[in-house]
Amino acid sequence: MATEASPVVGDDKVKDSQSQECPKCGNEMSMTRIIRTEGPSGMFWVCDDYSCGTVVNKSGVEVEQLNLT
């Protein structure tokens, strides 16, 4: 009788791709769609600590911080 494969095999890879550590404060970052009137728009990693405001593009290059007012 064949043993059944664990359904958790690919979950670790998915979780790793859905979060990243902030290079400034060390908090978790989330992938977010940003639409700006000035500056680059698209998908960016944004720090979950909004007082930090760090924004990193998909390539890992830090871009201008968000000004949340």
C-alpha positions in Angstrom: 0.0 0.0 0.0 1.4 3.4 -1.0 1.8 6.1 1.7 0.0 9.3 1.2 2.2 12.4 0.6 1.9 15.2 3.1 -0.2 18.2 1.8 2.1 20.6 3.6 5.1 20.0 1.2 4.7 23.3 -0.8 3.3 25.5 2.0 6.7 26.6 3.3 7.7 28.0 -0.1 4.5 29.9 -0.5 4.8 31.5 3.0 8.4 32.5 2.3 7.4 34.3 -0.9 4.5 36.1 0.8 6.7 37.9 3.4 10.1 39.5 3.7 12.1 41.2 6.5 12.4 45.0 6.5 16.0 46.0 5.9 15.7 49.0 8.2 13.6 47.9 11.2 13.5 44.1 10.9 9.6 43.9 10.9 7.7 41.9 8.4 7.0 43.3 4.9 4.1 42.5 2.7 3.7 42.6 -1.1 1.4 45.5 -1.9 0.2 47.2 -5.1 1.0 50.9 -5.1 -0.4 53.5 -7.5 1.3 56.9 -7.4 0.7 60.1 -9.3 4.5 60.8 -9.1 7.1 58.1 -8.9 7.0 54.4 -9.7 3.8 52.4 -9.4 3.3 48.6 -9.3 4.0 45.8 -6.9 6.3 46.6 -4.0 7.3 45.1 -0.6 6.0 47.6 2.1 7.0 47.5 5.8 4.0 46.5 8.0 5.2 49.1 10.5 3.8 52.2 8.8 6.0 54.5 11.0 9.0 53.0 9.2 7.5 53.4 5.7 10.2 51.4 3.9 9.4 50.4 0.3 11.4 47.8 -1.7 10.8 46.8 -5.3 10.5 43.2 -6.4 14.2 43.2 -7.3 15.2 44.1 -3.7 16.2 47.7 -4.4 14.9 50.3 -1.9 12.8 53.0 -3.4 11.5 56.4 -2.1 9.6 56.0 1.2 5.8 56.4 1.3 4.6 59.7 2.7 1.4 58.6 4.6 -0.4 61.8 5.6 
